[in-house]
């Protein structure tokens, strides 16, 4: 039996005490109450609680408990979606955490976070994977020799049987290490470890599998219908999932197919859509069978929105009603007022659930065009092909559905909107929804469905950008987001942080905002937003100093680039708040 590696990181000692403390407090508490409960449970002396660390003098105990909270949240034992409140998940409520388990969690997430920092596109990061359907290219055995058996039995499988149950490995790295022990140290097993990890942990029910043979032929397509299964009764290919195979045959593939056993091709939208179209024209059957279960999403209410976004209820109701009535809205305001953060949550609150499949987020930029947004010709190996853009596809997906769909455009004023929307400029109007118009590049009548809502975000402090023209302006409602330092929600967050220097710095920023608002060359659209101060990290002098030096002072240098005395005055005040 492999020896369990034990971590020497000191904050791991608080993993189990934190879970126990939250359980004793009814499953939920503020960070301060959770720390107090730990101190009572373990009879911690004032010397432990008050011990400081580093040049900034931050409290070691509070800091380490916060780090423990982060790792337990990564492991989905604690829910930290509501700022200033730590809540045990159902998994956390039942967990009896040992020291060995704590070390395993720590090493698992150290490896995941390392891969994330190094730019590995592996989706096993801190955030949960998207609930959207994924598309995979897959080879059923060496030379696709297992295809007939897999098709007949309604399964897909992968080798590496000597590893045993893939679910016993907490990380991809641990899989690769075991491969080296079993198969030899001379290889890195980079691709093999990635494929086995994806097969067990990333493929999910409802995903689409394209089956390949060699590098030029597609021989099948199916829909995944089960979680990962380790079937010890099989002689080989014991790692399986059940699949509803919808197609079997032989289709030529344009260009060379990827050579790996298993590849997530979801990021290549045009590619997987071409493959889907290939199967659609070869069959009258539905490509996505009705037997696939519809994903269930977490409930999300107006109360959830108000707990996460610092906004009074009456302002929220105004915002929601504006969007529902106008169908197109632009959230505008100063940097850091939470526009982007609020946009998705506004959509969820109207839907009543966190259904990510009905929300799409894109960002405009100066080079963005109609061809990117709606449709246009793109180069291929054999010439050019007409490719659909995200807004076209989104509207087509929403069309047969009665539920609300939300298309969110970040930095909407960075693009040339008349050029991007083209003839759809008329169709997005609330009284033109459902009416058809012929598209520029296609002999097709197209309409924007009534259940599609457009939310744009616009930074009013960006002086390099032109304002939205009047033709487009009348098609949107505009809702101003303001700094929410005075809101009840932010006051609660501030009280939870319980940091005098934070309070002092916020007071200085509020005073500076009044000067910015009254400045004829700036105005309220340039005020510093509250979300600069919102963090899941422990707020200490080091964190505040970084905020001042690397975010706030560079911002006011941009604002008052021609008034150095004003920059110097407020820089001194901001720095002076942290003493």
Rosetta blueprint (number, residue, H / E / L):
1 X L
2 X L
3 X L
4 X L
5 X L
6 X L
7 X L
8 X L
9 X L
10 X H
11 X H
12 X H
13 X H
14 X H
15 X H
16 X H
17 X H
18 X H
19 X H
20 X H
21 X H
22 X H
23 X H
24 X H
25 X L
26 X L
27 X L
28 X E
29 X E
30 X L
31 X H
32 X H
33 X H
34 X H
35 X H
36 X H
37 X H
38 X H
39 X H
40 X H
41 X H
42 X H
43 X L
44 X L
45 X L
46 X H
47 X H
48 X H
49 X H
50 X H
51 X L
52 X E
53 X E
54 X L
55 X L
56 X L
57 X L
58 X E
59 X E
60 X H
61 X H
62 X H
63 X H
64 X H
65 X H
66 X H
67 X H
68 X H
69 X H
70 X H
71 X H
72 X H
73 X H
74 X H
75 X L
76 X L
77 X L
78 X E
79 X E
80 X L
81 X L
82 X L
83 X L
84 X L
85 X L
86 X E
87 X E
88 X E
89 X L
90 X H
91 X H
92 X H
93 X H
94 X H
95 X L
96 X L
97 X L
98 X L
99 X H
100 X H
101 X H
102 X H
103 X H
104 X H
105 X H
106 X H
107 X H
108 X H
109 X H
110 X H
111 X H
112 X H
113 X H
114 X H
115 X H
116 X H
117 X H
118 X L
119 X L
120 X L
121 X L
122 X L
123 X L
124 X L
125 X L
126 X L
127 X L
128 X L
129 X L
130 X L
131 X L
132 X L
133 X L
134 X L
135 X E
136 X E
137 X E
138 X E
139 X L
140 X L
141 X L
142 X H
143 X H
144 X H
145 X L
146 X L
147 X H
148 X H
149 X H
150 X H
151 X H
152 X H
153 X H
154 X L
155 X E
156 X E
157 X E
158 X E
159 X L
160 X L
161 X H
162 X H
163 X H
164 X L
165 X L
166 X H
167 X H
168 X H
169 X L
170 X L
171 X L
172 X H
173 X H
174 X H
175 X H
176 X H
177 X H
178 X H
179 X H
180 X H
181 X H
182 X H
183 X H
184 X L
185 X L
186 X L
187 X L
188 X L
189 X L
190 X H
191 X H
192 X H
193 X H
194 X H
195 X H
196 X H
197 X H
198 X H
199 X H
200 X H
201 X H
202 X L
203 X L
204 X L
205 X L
206 X L
207 X L
208 X E
209 X E
210 X E
211 X E
212 X E
213 X E
214 X L
215 X L
216 X L
217 X E
218 X E
219 X E
220 X E
221 X E
222 X E
223 X E
224 X E
225 X L
226 X L
227 X L
228 X L
229 X E
230 X E
231 X L
232 X L
233 X L
234 X L
235 X L
236 X L
237 X L
238 X L
239 X E
240 X E
241 X E
242 X E
243 X E
244 X E
245 X E
246 X E
247 X E
248 X E
249 X E
250 X E
251 X E
252 X E
253 X L
254 X L
255 X L
256 X L
257 X L
258 X L
259 X L
260 X L
261 X L
262 X E
263 X E
264 X E
265 X L
266 X L
267 X L
268 X L
269 X H
270 X H
271 X H
272 X H
273 X H
274 X H
275 X H
276 X H
277 X H
278 X H
279 X H
280 X H
281 X H
282 X L
283 X L
284 X L
285 X L
286 X L
287 X L
288 X L
289 X L
290 X L
291 X L
292 X L
293 X L
294 X L
295 X L
296 X L
297 X L
298 X L
299 X E
300 X L
301 X L
302 X H
303 X H
304 X H
305 X H
306 X H
307 X H
308 X H
309 X L
310 X L
311 X L
312 X L
313 X H
314 X H
315 X H
316 X H
317 X H
318 X H
319 X H
320 X H
321 X H
322 X H
323 X H
324 X H
325 X H
326 X H
327 X L
328 X E
329 X E
330 X E
331 X E
332 X E
333 X E
334 X L
335 X L
336 X L
337 X L
338 X L
339 X H
340 X H
341 X H
342 X H
343 X H
344 X H
345 X H
346 X H
347 X H
348 X H
349 X H
350 X H
351 X H
352 X L
353 X E
354 X L
355 X L
356 X H
357 X H
358 X H
359 X E
360 X E
361 X E
362 X E
363 X E
364 X L
365 X L
366 X L
367 X L
368 X L
369 X L
370 X H
371 X H
372 X H
373 X H
374 X L
375 X E
376 X E
377 X E
378 X E
379 X E
380 X E
381 X L
382 X L
383 X E
384 X E
385 X E
386 X E
387 X E
388 X E
389 X L
390 X H
391 X H
392 X H
393 X H
394 X H
395 X H
396 X H
397 X H
398 X H
399 X H
400 X L
401 X L
402 X L
403 X L
404 X L
405 X E
406 X E
407 X E
408 X E
409 X E
410 X E
411 X L
412 X H
413 X H
414 X H
415 X L
416 X L
417 X H
418 X H
419 X H
420 X H
421 X H
422 X L
423 X L
424 X H
425 X H
426 X H
427 X H
428 X L
429 X L
430 X L
431 X L
432 X L
433 X L
434 X L
435 X L
436 X L
437 X E
438 X E
439 X L
440 X L
441 X L
442 X L
443 X L
444 X L
445 X E
446 X E
447 X L
448 X L
449 X L
450 X L
451 X L
452 X E
453 X E
454 X E
455 X E
456 X E
457 X E
458 X E
459 X E
460 X L
461 X L
462 X L
463 X L
464 X L
465 X L
466 X L
467 X L
468 X L
469 X L
470 X H
471 X H
472 X H
473 X H
474 X L
475 X L
476 X L
477 X E
478 X E
479 X E
480 X E
481 X E
482 X L
483 X L
484 X L
485 X L
486 X L
487 X L
488 X H
489 X H
490 X H
491 X H
492 X H
493 X H
494 X H
495 X H
496 X H
497 X H
498 X L
499 X L
500 X H
501 X H
502 X H
503 X H
504 X H
505 X H
506 X H
507 X H
508 X H
509 X H
510 X H
511 X H
512 X H
513 X H
514 X H
515 X H
516 X H
517 X H
518 X H
519 X L
520 X L
521 X L
522 X L
523 X L
524 X H
525 X H
526 X H
527 X L
528 X L
529 X L
530 X H
531 X H
532 X H
533 X H
534 X L
535 X L
536 X L
537 X L
538 X L
539 X L
540 X L
541 X H
542 X H
543 X H
544 X H
545 X H
546 X H
547 X H
548 X H
549 X H
550 X H
551 X H
552 X H
553 X H
554 X H
555 X H
556 X H
557 X H
558 X H
559 X H
560 X L
561 X L
562 X L
563 X L
564 X H
565 X H
566 X H
567 X H
568 X H
569 X H
570 X H
571 X H
572 X H
573 X H
574 X H
575 X H
576 X H
577 X L
578 X L
579 X L
